[in-house]
Structure formats: structure tokens, C-alpha cells
Amino acid sequence: MSRALHHRAVVADAHNDLLIAVTARPPHRWAGYFRERWLPQLREGGVNLQVLPVFIDDRFRPEGALRETLRMIECAHTLAEGNADEVRLCLDGDDIDAALADGRIALVLALESAPGLDANVELLPTLHRLGVRIASLAHWGRTALADGSGEDATGSRLTEAGVRALKEMERLGILFDVSHLGASGVAHVLELATRPVMATHSSARALLDHHRNLTDEQLRGIAATGGTVCVNFLGEFLATAPADRTVDRLADHIVHIAEVIGVGHVGLGPDFIKEVSDDTTPPCCEDVEYARLVVPGLEGPRGLPLVTEALVRRGLPEADIEKILGGNVLELFRKELGRPR
């Protein structure tokens, strides 16, 4: 029953760094490599709507950050054009609905921490024209726009440029993503936001006190904007002991967040980092740290039906499970993506 439910639902993954893996190949291989390596996984996992974050590795920062940002955006366009029978790069809710109606996977571009911007907020309209529809302002550390959660001890809010970025994103119809943002920055955003915000890949701090997780107060604040919290699958954010990092523990986080803010504000933000690591690391140098963080069975998109099974075991109504799997993210994107003010 759960498999049928999973493949009947719209499944939305709000955070998969697969562009890192695809851009590691020569440009002439981008479309083909996506088709060979990633498309089968997305199909087996039942993914209908995939957010593609543009994450810039430290080796490109600061001087090469904008160039690599543009290169990854070009990769997204190239793989979409080269696989137009299977996927569509979407700019708004109408595009997403058209893709779903055709049986194609809807792709949405996001910026993760936006190092390519630095403090140049005037580049946001340029990135919007290139297809970016979601953005965050920080990763683990400090940027010209805000501090990431790894800098929580500073107690810092958005910088002046960060405040301008939030306002410009709201004007353009780019969703603001609070995942990775420091606690004071999240509070600042929730004070200023006039449109829904989302967390693309964050779990519940009430269940594990990790700075990357969101407190119940933060969860309520995001929901109050009309936004959605998409739960991160990485074991490090779910439980302290590796043996406790299970699909059922992930379900604990999903259910807790739903109980705090309502099932209409919850989604999935897997962050399949091991799958990306395996795709980019030579066999001689396997990063066992990533292997240790993975929830067994959830190494990549193929495992997504396991989440549905866990939620069915919890006794959640099918309609609620469908909302969590992707219905809520789909509705948020229909209302907000690319809608200029």
C-alpha cells in the first residue's frame, strides 16, 4: 500500500546537491551523465519535483565564486535542455504544473549561501533572469549578507546588504531559505519577511540540540509566514548515536514538526550528500565520514519510498502523507515562485 501511495503522490525533494556531481564532468557530458547516473535514481524514488541547489565549494571562494555559480546554473540549463523529454527547468508554478502533467520531473534552481553575490545585491535580478527561484544567504560560516549557524555565538543578524537582499528577493519572487542561517539571522528574517519563507533542509532541534536544526519557536515563525519546513535526512541532525540514525528516527522529526506547526507546513529536504560524495570521490579516497552520517536505506533518491513506509507505520492519514511528500512544497511554489511584486 505504501509503495502505491508513494508513487501516486507528488514527491518533492527540496535539496539535492546533484549539480555538484554533474558539473564535475566535462560540459559535453553534463546532459548525458545526468541521464545515465541521476535520472534513474530520481525515477525509482518517485521524485516529481526536484530543487537543484547551487553550492560553491570552498576552493572557488572568494574570487571564483561567481564564475562557478554561473557555470552550475549553465549546467542546470544544459541538462534540462538535453533531457527535455524527461525534465523541465521551471520558473513558476505554471511551469511546474505543465511538467507534472507531461510526466516530466520539474526542476527548480536555488542558491545555497550565494557566495557569488558577496554584497552585490544588484545581481539578484540577473540571477532571477537565469532561473534562480530560491536562495539562502549563508552556509556554516560568515558571508557579506549574514552568518551561518556555525557562527551562532556571534549573535549577529542580517547585514545591511542582507536586509536589502531579503527585500529584493521578495520583490522578484525568489523564496528566502533559512536553512543554515544563524539563529539571530532567522529571527531577523522572521521580523522583516512579508512573504512566505522556507527551510529547504532542516530538522527539529527539540529532538536533537544541533545548531543546524530549528527550534519550535523558529518552526512556528516560519509557518506563520505561510512557509514550509523541509526535513533534513542527514543522520548527524537526527540522533547523536549512529545506531539511532534510522528511517523511524527521521519520521520522529517529521511528526514532531507536523505536531508543532501543522501538517500543512512540512516537506522533505533530504540532502543526499553521500550519493554526491560517491559520485565525485575517486575509489582510492573514499570519505568514510559521509558514510557514517547516512541513514541506512536513504543514501540516495531510490530510498525515498522508505519514508512513506515509515509514515504509514505511524498511522498518518494518506492525505497528510501526500502533503508531506510534496503537496505542501508544490502549493508553496505555485503561489510564490517567480511572482514579482
N, C-alpha and C positions, 0 to 999 in steps of 0.2 A: 504493500500500500504506500509506504513512504517513497519508494522509487517513482511510482506513478505520480504522486503528489509533487515530488521534486521537479520532474520533467514537464509537468503541467504548469507549474508556477513560472513567473518571470524571475530569473535569478540574476541579481546584480552584485558584482564584485566591485567595491568602491576603491580597492587599492591592490594592484598587481604590477610590480616593477619589471614586467617582461620587456619593456623598451630597453632596459639596460642590457639584457641578453641579446636582443636583436641588433642593437647598434654596435655590439662587439664584433659583428661580422662586417665584411666589406659591403658598401652600399648596394652593389648589384645583387647581393644575396638577401637583402632585407625582406623583401616580399616573399621569396621562396622559403627562407628559413622560418619565417612566421608560419607559413602554411604547413611546413613539414613538422616543426617542433612544437608550436604552441596551439595552433588551431585545433588539432585533435584533442588536446587536453581540455580546452575550453568547451568543446562539443560534448565530450564524455562527462564533464562536470555539470552540464546543463546550463552554462553561462549564456545569458541573453544580452546582458548589458555590462560592459567592461570599462572601468575607468583606467586610463593609462597615465600614471604619474611620470613627470619628467624630473628625475632625480639626478643631480650633478655630483659626481664623486669628488672627494677632496682634491684629487690630483689635478683637477681642472680649475680649482679656485685659487685666487680670485680672477686672474687675467683671462682664463679661457672659459669662464662660466657661461657667458652669453653665447659664445660660439657653440659650445656643447649643447646649450639649451635649444638653439636653432637647429642643430644637427639632429637632436632627438625628435623635435617637432616634425622636421622633414621626414624622418624615419616613419613616424606615425602616418603621415600622408602617403608615403610610398607604399607601406604595407597595406594600407586601406585601398589604394588605387590598384595595387597588384592582386588583391583578393576581393574585388568588388562583388563577386558572386556570393561571398561568404560574410563580409563585414562592411560596415559603413561608418565613417567618421562623422559624428553628429554634432551639430551646432546648437540645436534646441530640441524641445520636446516633440515637435512635429517630425523632425528627422529621426528621432528615436522610434516613434510610433511607426513610421514608414519602414524602418529597418526591421522592426519586430514583425510587422505584417508580412514582409517578404521572407521571413525565416532567417534573416541575417543577424549577426551579432552587432549591437550598437556600441561603438567606441566613443569615449569622451576623454578629451585631453585635460590634464591637470598639471599644475606646477607644485612641486614639493620643496618648500622653503625659498624658492625663487632667487637663488644667488645671482643669477644672470641680471637681475634688475638692479642690485645694490640699492641705492636710494633713488634711482631714476624712475619714479612712479609714472612719468610721462610715457614710458614704454608699455604700460599695461594695455592701452588701446591697440598698439601694434601686435602684441601677443594675442589679444582678443580676435583681431582680424585673422590671425594664423590658426585660430580654432580653440584656444585655451578657454575653458569654461569653469574651472575650479582652481583655487590657489591657496597655499599656506605661506606664511611669512618667515618661518624658522624651522630648523631641524633640531638637533640636540644642543647646539651652541648658539652663539650670538650672530645676528646679522644686522644690516643697516636699518632694518624695519622692526625687529623685535628680538626677544630672547627665547630660545627653546627651553623645554622643561628641564634639560640638564643644567640650566643656569637659574633654577628657581630661587636659590639663595640670594640672588641679587634683588629680588622683589620688583623687577622692572616691568613697566607697562610698554605699550607700543611706543616707538619713537615718533617724532613729528611726521617723518616720512611714512611710517607705518599707519598712522591715522589717515593720512592722505590716500594711502593705498586702499584701505578699507572703504573709504568713501568712493574712490574711483571704481573699485570692483562692484560696489552696489549700483553705481550708475550704469556700468557696462552690462551687468547681468552675469558676472563671474561669482560663483559661490565661494564664500570665505570658509576655509578649512582650518579648524582649531587644533587638529591632531599635531602633536609635537610642540605646540605653543606653551610657554611657561604659564604657571598658574595666574600670576598677576596680569599677564597679557590676555589670558582667556577672560578674566573679569573685566578688563578694559574693553575688549571686543563686545562683550555682552552688554556693557553700559551704552556703547555707541551704535550698535547694529540696528538698522531699520528694516533689514530684510533677513530672511532665514539664513542661519549659518549651519555648518555640518561638521562632524568629526568623521573623517574618512576611514580611520583605523585606530580606534582607541577602546580600551576595556574599562572595567569598573574598579575604581580604587577602593571601594568598600570591601571588595573581595581579595584584593592584593594591593598593599600600600607601595605602589611604584609610581615614580613621578610621571611616567608616560600614561598612566591611567587617569580617568576623570572621576572626581568626587561626585557624590549625589547632588550637591548644590550646583556644580557645573553642568551635570546632566539636565537638571531642571531648567537651568538658564538657557541651554541650547534648545530644549523642547519649547520653551516659552517664545522663542523667535519663530517657531514653526519648522525648526530644523530636524535633522536626523543624526543619530549616533550609530556609526557602523563599527561593529565589534572586531577587534584585532585577534587573530588566531595564534600569534606567537606565544609559545609556552612561557617565556620569561615574564609575560604580562598577565598570565593566568594563575600560576601557582609557583610557590618557592621550590618545592621538591620536584625534580624531573619526573618521578613516578606519578605525581598528581597532575601532570600536564596531559590531560586526556580530552577526548571529544565531550565527555559528560561535564568536565570542568568548564570547557568553553560554553556549554549550554547553561551552566550556572551563571556566567557573566551575562549572557543574552537574556535569561529570565530575570535576573536582578535588575538590569537596566529597563526592561519592559515593565517591571513592577513599579519602578521609581517614576518613570515618565510616560508610561503608556505604550502599548504595543505598536501604536501608530507612529512612533518616532525611532524605531530600531531597524538597523540593517546589518549587512556583513561587509567587513573590510579586512579580508584575510591576511594580506601582507606575506605572500608565499616566498619568503626570502631564500629558503634553502633551494627551491627549484631554480631560482635565478642564479644562485651561487654555483650550483651544479652545472649550469649552462655556460658559465663564464670562467670556471676554475679548472686548470689542467689537472688530470688524474694524479700527477705527482704531488700536488699541493692542496689536497682536499682540506677544506676548512671545517674541522670537526666541531667547532663552536656552533655553527649554524645547525648541524645535525642534532646537537644536544637540545636546541631550542624548539625543535619541531614537535608538534602534537602527532603521534603515530597515526598514519592514515591521512593526515592533512598536509602532506608535503607539497601538494600542488592542486590545481583545479579539479583533477579527477576525484579527489576526496570529498568534494562538496556535498554529495548525497548523504554522507555520514552525518552531516549537521542536521539535515532534515530528519533522519532516523532518530537522532538524539532528542529533537524537539517533539517528535511524535511520541517517544517513550515518556516524555514529561506530561503528556496528555494535553498539549496545547491544541486548540481548535485548528482545523485546517486553514480557515480564513486568516487566523493570526499568523500561522506559519508562512503563508503566502506573502503576507505583508513584510515579515522579517526577511524572507529570502530575497525580496527585491521590489515588492509592491510599493513600499514606502519611499525608497530611493527613486523609483520611476515617477511617482507622483510629485516628489520634490523637484526633480529635473524638468518635468512637464511645466511646472509653474514658474521656475526660476531661470533655467539656463538660457543665456543669450537674450534675455528680456531687458533691453535698455530702459533706463528711466528718463 
